[in-house]
Amino acid sequence: MRWLVTRPAAQAAEWVALLRGRGVDAHALPLIGIAPPPDAAAVVAAWRRLGEFALLVFVSPNAAEQFFAARPAGCAWPAGLRAGSPGPGTTRALLGLGLPADRIVEPAADAPQFDSEALWARLASSSWQGSRVLIVRGEGGREWLAETLRGNGATVETLRAYTRGAPRLDAVESARLAAARADPGEHGWLFSSSESIDQLALLAPQADWRRAHAIATHPRIAERARAAGFGAVRASRPALDAVVACIQSIELRSNPSA
């Protein structure tokens, strides 16, 4: 079975390499486009104010990469500033950008899900009364963590560090989408965002996905995939071992003689 990785382009390429290393026939089909923020000056200004904050939360790898891409010359990460990460992908991005591991707060490795709630479980033991927190994200997004921090006495700001939008598929990616639509039973989909499912609906209106398999990295995303008509949907933790195990289980059921 061919598996389509629908994360934004940079993360899709990373996951394709990881999955192929585990024997999965994985291919990139990015369904979310990433662009710079509408107000780059606001990101630069935030860099100059880092000393005011006790915590910066990066909601995704793209949030981290776009924020650091705008770092002005002469601005360094303050020694005492912590970075919040909702999961391994964002943590890898922060490490790759040069942030020390002891500055990163992330969910426990065995957390059932990698999300705001799991990150808060690691932050809750700290006192947030009077602290300033900056949440770096794209447009929109869940407000749960911001509201929880405010409820615990923090002053919370949000910063739009990038823009999400429709993907621009190249000829190879367009061909992959056409093949998946023509033969849905031979293709599996890896969804890490409900927005990617919404974009797929725009790119392939009236497509019949009842024979297609989908793996979603959060129960909310799995619900959206079912609503979009995918016939076999499984939720998986967004960790490589868990996703590979889910893929292997699906392929074994689809082809017991393999």
PLY file of the C-alpha trace (Angstrom):
ply
format ascii 1.0
element vertex 258
property float x
property float y
property float z
element edge 257
property int vertex1
property int vertex2
end_header
0.00 0.00 0.00
1.23 3.50 -0.85
1.08 5.91 2.11
0.61 9.62 1.57
2.09 12.02 4.14
-0.01 15.17 4.19
2.02 17.39 6.55
3.44 20.68 5.23
6.31 20.15 2.79
9.27 20.30 5.19
7.71 17.97 7.75
6.33 15.68 5.03
9.83 15.17 3.63
11.15 14.34 7.11
8.39 11.81 7.75
8.74 10.22 4.33
12.44 9.59 5.04
11.69 8.16 8.48
8.92 5.88 7.20
10.92 4.63 4.24
13.69 3.78 6.67
11.18 1.46 8.34
10.11 -0.19 5.09
6.96 1.86 4.43
6.16 2.92 0.86
5.70 6.57 1.86
5.28 9.60 -0.42
4.82 13.31 0.28
1.52 14.95 -0.58
1.60 18.23 1.40
-1.93 19.49 1.90
-1.12 22.67 3.85
0.88 25.51 2.37
3.16 27.54 4.66
3.99 31.20 3.97
5.60 34.05 5.94
3.43 36.04 8.35
1.51 39.09 7.16
3.41 41.26 9.66
7.07 40.24 9.74
7.88 43.32 11.83
5.83 41.90 14.70
7.98 38.77 14.76
11.17 40.84 14.80
9.74 42.97 17.60
8.97 39.84 19.62
12.61 38.74 19.32
13.67 42.06 20.83
11.29 41.53 23.76
12.25 37.95 24.65
13.65 39.04 27.98
10.12 39.92 29.13
8.85 36.35 28.91
9.12 33.29 31.13
7.95 30.92 28.38
7.50 30.83 24.61
5.18 28.11 23.34
5.65 26.95 19.74
2.53 25.18 18.52
4.24 23.34 15.64
7.56 22.86 13.85
6.52 25.56 11.39
5.96 28.01 14.23
9.50 27.37 15.47
11.12 27.49 12.04
9.35 30.66 10.91
10.03 32.44 14.21
13.74 31.65 14.13
13.95 32.54 10.43
12.99 36.10 11.39
15.59 36.45 14.16
17.34 39.82 13.77
21.11 40.07 13.93
22.43 40.33 17.45
19.38 38.77 19.15
20.09 35.66 21.22
17.80 33.32 23.11
17.90 34.42 26.79
19.58 31.91 29.09
16.62 31.57 31.44
13.83 31.47 28.85
11.99 28.17 28.40
10.37 26.95 25.17
7.18 24.91 25.25
6.71 22.17 22.65
3.53 20.09 22.18
5.36 17.09 20.75
8.47 15.43 19.30
8.29 17.12 15.90
8.40 20.60 17.38
11.12 19.54 19.79
13.26 18.24 16.92
12.78 21.53 15.12
13.83 23.55 18.18
16.89 21.39 18.74
17.83 21.76 15.09
17.54 25.52 15.46
20.11 25.46 18.24
17.96 25.60 21.35
19.49 23.62 24.24
17.52 20.54 25.28
17.33 21.71 28.90
15.43 24.82 27.78
12.63 22.80 26.14
9.51 21.64 28.00
7.55 18.92 26.21
4.96 16.23 27.03
6.09 13.01 28.63
7.35 10.47 26.11
4.53 8.09 27.04
1.76 10.72 26.93
-1.41 9.33 25.28
-1.47 12.35 22.97
0.95 15.10 22.06
-1.12 18.27 22.40
-1.74 21.33 24.59
-3.19 19.25 27.40
-0.13 16.99 27.49
2.18 20.02 27.51
0.21 21.62 30.33
0.68 18.44 32.38
4.41 19.30 32.40
3.89 23.01 33.00
1.25 22.80 35.72
3.73 22.29 38.56
5.27 25.74 37.98
3.81 28.96 39.37
2.54 31.18 36.57
1.23 34.03 38.70
2.56 37.27 37.23
4.53 35.52 34.45
4.42 36.56 30.81
3.97 33.89 28.11
4.09 34.21 24.33
2.37 31.60 22.15
3.86 31.44 18.64
1.48 30.05 16.03
-0.22 30.59 12.68
-3.62 32.18 12.38
-6.39 30.85 14.58
-5.88 27.66 16.54
-7.14 26.36 19.85
-7.22 28.75 22.82
-7.20 26.06 25.51
-3.59 26.49 26.64
-3.76 30.30 26.59
-6.93 30.25 28.66
-5.45 27.72 31.10
-2.32 29.80 31.60
-4.41 32.95 32.11
-6.52 31.07 34.61
-3.33 30.35 36.54
-2.28 33.98 36.69
-0.15 34.39 33.56
-0.31 37.21 31.06
-0.50 35.55 27.66
0.16 37.04 24.22
-0.10 35.31 20.87
2.10 35.92 17.82
1.29 34.97 14.25
4.63 33.77 12.88
3.41 32.18 9.65
0.39 31.83 7.40
-1.31 28.55 6.49
-3.16 28.16 3.23
-3.90 26.02 0.23
-1.03 23.85 -1.01
0.60 24.32 -4.38
1.01 20.79 -5.68
3.68 20.14 -8.26
3.18 17.73 -11.16
4.38 14.71 -9.18
2.16 15.50 -6.21
-0.84 16.14 -8.46
-0.27 12.74 -10.05
-0.18 11.12 -6.61
-3.50 12.70 -5.72
-5.02 11.54 -9.01
-3.77 7.98 -8.44
-5.18 7.93 -4.91
-8.53 9.14 -6.16
-8.58 6.54 -8.96
-7.59 3.63 -6.70
-8.38 4.58 -3.07
-8.07 1.02 -1.77
-4.36 0.91 -2.57
-3.57 4.17 -0.78
-3.34 5.12 2.85
-3.40 8.64 4.24
-1.49 10.04 7.22
-3.28 13.06 8.66
-1.75 15.25 11.36
-4.19 18.15 10.98
-7.92 18.52 10.37
-7.05 21.41 8.07
-5.28 19.03 5.69
-8.52 17.06 5.35
-10.40 20.27 4.60
-7.86 21.17 1.92
-8.17 17.68 0.41
-11.93 18.18 0.11
-11.28 21.37 -1.90
-8.66 19.72 -4.11
-10.72 16.59 -4.78
-14.41 17.45 -4.53
-16.81 14.55 -4.85
-13.99 12.03 -4.30
-15.09 8.70 -2.86
-12.77 7.68 -0.01
-14.87 4.84 1.38
-12.24 2.24 0.39
-9.31 4.34 1.61
-7.46 3.90 4.90
-6.52 6.88 7.04
-4.36 7.20 10.13
-4.94 10.32 12.23
-2.58 11.49 14.95
-5.32 12.76 17.25
-8.91 11.67 17.97
-10.25 15.05 16.78
-8.51 14.55 13.43
-9.86 11.00 13.19
-13.40 12.35 13.65
-12.85 14.83 10.83
-11.53 12.06 8.53
-14.63 9.96 9.17
-16.84 12.96 8.46
-14.96 13.41 5.16
-15.98 9.90 4.11
-12.87 7.82 4.80
-14.06 4.28 5.30
-11.35 2.97 7.65
-9.88 5.46 10.11
-7.53 4.75 12.98
-6.13 7.14 15.56
-2.44 6.81 16.45
-0.01 8.62 18.70
2.15 10.89 16.48
5.31 8.93 17.26
7.17 6.99 14.59
6.92 3.60 16.27
3.18 4.00 16.86
2.48 5.13 13.29
4.57 2.30 11.79
2.81 -0.28 13.97
-0.55 1.07 12.82
0.51 0.91 9.17
1.76 -2.65 9.55
-1.49 -3.71 11.18
-3.56 -2.20 8.37
-1.41 -3.76 5.66
-1.52 -7.17 7.31
-5.32 -7.05 7.46
-5.49 -5.87 3.84
-3.13 -8.61 2.62
-2.97 -11.50 5.14
-0.74 -13.57 2.84
2.02 -10.93 2.81
0 1
1 2
2 3
3 4
4 5
5 6
6 7
7 8
8 9
9 10
10 11
11 12
12 13
13 14
14 15
15 16
16 17
17 18
18 19
19 20
20 21
21 22
22 23
23 24
24 25
25 26
26 27
27 28
28 29
29 30
30 31
31 32
32 33
33 34
34 35
35 36
36 37
37 38
38 39
39 40
40 41
41 42
42 43
43 44
44 45
45 46
46 47
47 48
48 49
49 50
50 51
51 52
52 53
53 54
54 55
55 56
56 57
57 58
58 59
59 60
60 61
61 62
62 63
63 64
64 65
65 66
66 67
67 68
68 69
69 70
70 71
71 72
72 73
73 74
74 75
75 76
76 77
77 78
78 79
79 80
80 81
81 82
82 83
83 84
84 85
85 86
86 87
87 88
88 89
89 90
90 91
91 92
92 93
93 94
94 95
95 96
96 97
97 98
98 99
99 100
100 101
101 102
102 103
103 104
104 105
105 106
106 107
107 108
108 109
109 110
110 111
111 112
112 113
113 114
114 115
115 116
116 117
117 118
118 119
119 120
120 121
121 122
122 123
123 124
124 125
125 126
126 127
127 128
128 129
129 130
130 131
131 132
132 133
133 134
134 135
135 136
136 137
137 138
138 139
139 140
140 141
141 142
142 143
143 144
144 145
145 146
146 147
147 148
148 149
149 150
150 151
151 152
152 153
153 154
154 155
155 156
156 157
157 158
158 159
159 160
160 161
161 162
162 163
163 164
164 165
165 166
166 167
167 168
168 169
169 170
170 171
171 172
172 173
173 174
174 175
175 176
176 177
177 178
178 179
179 180
180 181
181 182
182 183
183 184
184 185
185 186
186 187
187 188
188 189
189 190
190 191
191 192
192 193
193 194
194 195
195 196
196 197
197 198
198 199
199 200
200 201
201 202
202 203
203 204
204 205
205 206
206 207
207 208
208 209
209 210
210 211
211 212
212 213
213 214
214 215
215 216
216 217
217 218
218 219
219 220
220 221
221 222
222 223
223 224
224 225
225 226
226 227
227 228
228 229
229 230
230 231
231 232
232 233
233 234
234 235
235 236
236 237
237 238
238 239
239 240
240 241
241 242
242 243
243 244
244 245
245 246
246 247
247 248
248 249
249 250
250 251
251 252
252 253
253 254
254 255
255 256
256 257
